C-alpha cells in the first residue's frame, strides 16, 4: 500500500502539516493507523469527504483493492479554529465535511483548494498559544504540564480545556503520542530506545506501545511499514522510493557538555534532551544532529564505539555548518572553546570555508552557502 506525501502550498503551511495519498494494493486491505495527535481531512472511496478526528489509540481501516485515498493532515491545534468545532468532540470519530470537494475521486489539488476555502471562511484564527504548546510537547514530551502552563502564562486547567478544544486530545495524551512517534523512528534496541525517549525502562516502553498501538514493540517493528499508513510523518516515503537522511549521531563522553558547547559555539538550539543525560538532539532542520553517550554505543554496537580522542587525528567524518559570515562564526567557535584547525579562506569557486574541532575532537566545517 504505497503511501506518499506531496508538497503543501506555501499559503497553507500554517495549518497543513502534510498532504498525502495512499493506493491500496492486492491483498493489502486492512491497515493499522497509529495515532499522531492530528486531525485529517480525508476523501475515501464510497465515503466522500470527511473529518477524521485525532486518535487516542491505533485504529484499523479497510479499503477495497486498487482504491486511492487522499488526505490533508492538519497541524496540531489547527482543526478546532479551522473547522469551527470542538475537536475534542470528534476524537476517534469520523464526521462529514460539508465544505469538502464534490465528485467521485477528487485530485489532491482539489482537496487542498477546499482546505484553502475552509481557511478563508474560518470564523477564528488558529490558536497560537495551543500551537506553541503542541510544538513544545513534540520537542519535550516529558515536560510537566504545570511547567508548560507556567511558561505560556496560563493556568493548568485553562491550558487543558483550550488544548483539548483545538487539538482534540488532552495535553498529556498528546505528549504520550508524541513520545511514541519519536520512539518508533529509532531503530536501536528497545532498551536504548526507552532510555533515549523518556521511558522509565523497557517495561514502561512496552506498556505504552501496547496501550497506544495494540501491539508489543517487537510485533510492531516486525510489521515494519505495514503499520504506519497515514501517520508516518516522521519519515514520509519519497516519490522515488529512496531512503532519507534523518540523523547524524555523534557518540561523546558528556552529552550535556556537547549540547552546551554547540549552543555557545555555533548558535544551535537544543531540540530534545533526555532526562538521563544519555541522548540529545539539536534543532538542525529535517536532518538532526544528535549526541549519544558512549554507554548507549556499547548497547547498540557489539564491542562499543571508538571513544573520542581530542589529541589524535580527527575521525574521517565532519559536521558541516553553513553561515553567511564564516570569519565571525569561526571567531565565535574558537572563543567558545573550539580548537582552530584552518582559518577562513576563500576557495577558487568563491566559497569561504574554515575548520575547527570541538572538545571531543570532532571536525566541524564552517562554510558559506553554495548555490
N, C-alpha and C positions, 0 to 999 in steps of 0.2 A: 504494500500500500504506500506508494511514493508520496511523501509529504514535502511540500516546497513552500518556502517563504519568498515573497516578492517585494519590490520596492514600495515604500509608502510615500505618497505625495508630501512634499515639504509642508504644505498648509495643514496637513492632518497629523503631523508627527507629535503634536502636543497632546492628542487624545488617543492616537492609534499606536500600539506597540508593534504589531505585526499584521501583515496581510498574507493569507495562506490559501493553498489549495491542497486537496488530497484526492487521489483517484484510487478506487478500490480494485485490487487485483483478484484473479480467480482464487477461491478458497481462502479469502482473507477478509471475511465479512465483519467479524466481531473484533472490536478493538478496545483496549483499556486506555482511558484518558486520565492522565494524572492531574491532580489539582495544581493550579499555578497562581491563584489569587486574582484572576482576571475574569471579566465578563466578555463573552464573544458574541458578535453579530454574525449569524450563520445562515447560509442557504443550503438546504439539503434536498435531494430528490424526493418528491412526494410530500414534503413538509413546508416548502416555501421558506420565506424569510422568518427568522425567529431570533429572540434574545436568549442566550444560554447563560444563566446566572453563574456566579463564582461557585466552585465546587468545594465542599468541605472534605470530601474523600474521593477516591478514584471512582469512575463510572465506566460502564461498558456500553458501547453503541454498536448498532448493526446497520450496515448499508448494503444494498444489493451489489453484486459484482459488476464492475465497469462504471459504477456511479462516480460522479465528480461532485465533491462538496467544496464550497468556497466559504471563507470566513475572514472576519476582521477581529483581532484581539485588541480590546481596549486597554489602555493603561490603567493600573490600579487607581481607583478613585474617580475615573472619568465617567463611568456608566451612570451613576446617580444623576449628576447635573446634566449630562448629555441627553439622557432619555427621559428626564423629568420624573423619576420614580425613586422609591426607596430600594436600593439594590439589595438590601437585606431580605426583602420580601420575595426575591426570586432566586435566592441561594439554592443550589442543587435543583433548580427548576428550569423549564423552558417556557417562554412566553411568546405570544405573537408580536410581530414588529410591524406596526401599521405603515410606517414610512419606508419599509424595505422595498427593494426593487421588485417589480412585477415580472411575470414571464416564467417559462418552464425551466430555463437554465441560464440565468444571467451571468455575464462575464464578471470577473473580479473587479474590473474597472467600474461596472455598473454598481456593484456593492459599495465601492469606495465613494462614488458620486452620491449614493444615498446617505452615507455617513456624513459627507460634507453638507448635504441639505439638512440633515438632522442637527448638525452643529450650528448652522445658521439659524435654525428655528428654536434652539435651546433657550429656555427661559432664564437660566442662570449659568454663569461661567463655571469652569472647573474649580474645585476647592483646592487652592494652592497649599493650604495647611495640611490637608489629607494627603495630597501628592507628596509633600515633603516627608510626612510620617511614613508613607509606604516606601519611599526611596531609602529612608534611613533603616527601616526594618529589613529591607532586602540586603543592605550592606552589613547590618549588625542584627541578625535575627535573635541574638541572645540578649538584646538590650532590655532592661527593665522598663515596664510600661510607665511607672511613675517618673523615671528619668526622662523618657521621651516626652511625656506630657509637660514636664517642667521646662525642657528645652524649647518646646513650641509655645510656651506661655499659656497652656490650657490646664484645666483640671482633668484628673484622670477619667472621671465619669463622663465629662463632656467629650473628651477625645474618643472614648469608646462609642458613644452614640453617633458622633459625627463621622467617624471612620466607618462604622457599620452601614450607615445610610448611603455613603458614597461608594464604598468598595464592595459591600455585600457580605463581608466577613468581619468578625471582631479582630482587633489588632493582634491578640495572642494567637488565634488560629492562623491569621495571615503570616505571622512570624514563623510558626511551625512549618507551614507550607514552604516559605522562603528557604528555611534551613534544609528541608527535604530536597528542594530543587538544586541547591548548591551541592549537597552531598551526592546526588545522583550523577553529577558531572565529573566526579572524582573516581578514577579507575584504580586507586590504591586499595590495598587490603582493607577489609571493613574496620578493623581495629584502628588503623591510621585514619580512615575516613571519619570515624567517630571522634577521634582526638582533634582533627583539623576543623570540624564544623560544629562544635559546640554541644556535642552529646556527652553525657557524663561518663559513659562507657559503651562498649559494643552492644551490651544487652539493651541499653536505652535506645540506641540507634535501631536495633531490631524491632523493638516495640513500636517506635514511631513509624517506621516504614510499613509495618503490618497494619497499623491503625489507619494510615492515610492512603495506602495503596491496595490493601487486601492481600499482599504477598510478603514473603520474607525477603530480606535483601538479596540472598543468594538466588531465589527464584526470579526476582525482578531483574537482576543482572543477567540471568540465563536467557530471559526473553529478549534482552537487548532492545533493538529498535522497535520491536513489536509493541512495546507498551507506551510509547510516547506520543504517537499520532499528532494531535494538535498541540500538546503542551511542551514541545521540545524547544522552548525559547532559548535555552542556554546554549544549544548547539544546533541551529537550524541546518537542514540539508542544503547543499548548494545545488544550483541548476546542473552543474557538470558532474555531480556525484563525488567530487573530491573532498578530502578532509579539510578542516580549518585549523589554523594555528591558534590555539586557545591560551596557553600558559608558557611562560619560562619560569621554572622553579629553581632557585639557587639554594643549595644546602650550605648553611652558615653556622658559625659557632654560637651566635647570640642573635636570635630573630629580632627581639626588641631593639637591640643596638643597631642592627642593619636598617630597620624601618626608620628609626630616628635619624640615622646618617643620611639616608636617601631623601628624607624630607628636608633636612637642613642644606644638604649639598646641591640637590637638584630641583628643589621646589615641588617634588611629588607629594601626593597626599595618600594616606592610608585608606584603603577600601574596607579591609576586614582584618582584625587581629583576634586570634583565638585566645580565650582566657588562659589556656595552659601555657601560652608563650611559645608554642612549638610550630606555629604556622601563621603567616600573614600575607596579605595581598595589597599591592599598591594600585591606585586608580590610574591606570595607564591606557584606558580605552578598551577596545574589543579584545586585544591580546594583553593578558595581565602579567605583570611582573610580580612574582611571589617569592617568599623566603620560607624555608623549612629547616627545622632543627636537624642536626646530624643524626639524632636518635630516630627520627622518622625515616631518614635514609636507610638506617640499619634495618628498620622494619619493612621497608619497601623493596630493598635490593639485597639479595644474598651477599654477605660479606661487607655490606655497607657501602658508603661512598667515600671518595678521597677527601680528607679534611682540607680546609683552606690552608694555603701556605703563602702568607704575605711577603715572606723573604725570598721565595723562589720565583722562577719564571711564571708568568700568568698562565692560567688554563687556556687551552686552544679554543676559546669562545669569548665573545664580548657582548656587552649590553650597549646598544647604540641609542642615544637620545638626541632628539632634534631641537635646536634652539636657533632663533634668528640672530642672536648676539653671542657667538661662541667665546670670544675673549672674556666677556663678562661672566658667562656660565663657567668657564674654566677657573677664573679667579674665585668665584663663589665656592666651587667644589674644593679647591685647594685650601681655601680659608676655613672650610668646614671639616678638614682633616683628610681629604683625598691626597694621594701621592701623585704629583705631576709626572707624566711619562713623556708626552710630546706636547709642546706648547702650540697654540693655534697657528695654523699655517694654511695658506690658500693653495688648493690643488689646481693643476692645469685646466681642469674643467670648470673652475670658478667656485667650487665648494670649499668652505672653511671648515677644517677639522682639527680636533685635538684629542688626546687620550689621557686618562687618569686611571689610577687603581683605587678601589675602595678599601676599607680597613681589612677585609678578608683577602685582598689581593686580586679581586675580580677586575678585569679590564673593562673600562667604560669609555665609549667613544662619544664625544660631543661634536655635533655637526650641524651645519645649516641645511635646510631642506634642499632637495634636488627635484626639479620639475620633471 
